Each structure stands twice: as structure tokens, then as C-alpha cells.
Amino acid sequence: MKPESAEALARAQRHLHDAKQLAETEQLSYHAAPQSYVAALAAAHALIFELTGKFPSTHRGAKAMVHEISRQGHAISAEARSILDTGFDWKSTADY
């Protein structure tokens, strides 16, 4: 694994850990959704960088690159591809 991919994956794991901890705290549970989205985005960045050597700079770019990687024959389920959209919706809802 490329160092940049490993770093992005470690970042995803940290955000997922934080999201789980926030979800378990009633007063802070609404903060879990944005953390979950950031974890999913960081995991997508790890995959994208590992396969393309590029980091997308936007949500839209990450989503497009994940779909392109999938079209190129890499096995990424529809459910996994939809996580970026679902997570972005959760984040947007929690932010407002």
C-alpha cells in the first residue's frame, strides 16, 4: 500500500472511531453523522489514491472517481458507492 493511501485509511479509521464514540454520547450523537461522512470520504481517498495516484479535492470529484474505478472493473458494490451520497446527506442535515 502506498504511504498516502495508508495515511488516508488511518484517517478514516480515526474518524470512524470518533463517530462511534459520539454516537454513544446522547448529547453529542448528532455529531456522529459528519464524522461518519468524513470517515467514508477518507476511505474513498485511500482507495482512489491507491488505484490512481490522485486525491480528489471535492466530494463530487471523489464520487466521480469511485464510480469511474468501478466502471473500470474494480469490484465496488452499489451500496459502497452510495455511502458517499448518504454520508454527505447526513452531514448536511447535521450541519443545519
C-alpha positions, 0 to 999 in steps of 0.5 A, a space after each residue: 500500500 502506498 504511504 498516502 493511501 495508508 495515511 488516508 485509511 488511518 484517517 478514516 479509521 480515526 474518524 470512524 472511531 470518533 463517530 462511534 464514540 459520539 454516537 454513544 454520547 446522547 448529547 453529542 450523537 448528532 455529531 456522529 453523522 459528519 464524522 461518519 461522512 468524513 470517515 467514508 470520504 477518507 476511505 474513498 481517498 485511500 482507495 482512489 489514491 491507491 488505484 490512481 495516484 490522485 486525491 480528489 479535492 471535492 466530494 463530487 470529484 471523489 464520487 466521480 472517481 469511485 464510480 469511474 474505478 468501478 466502471 473500470 472493473 474494480 469490484 465496488 458494490 452499489 451500496 459502497 458507492 452510495 455511502 458517499 451520497 448518504 454520508 454527505 446527506 447526513 452531514 448536511 442535515 447535521 450541519 443545519 
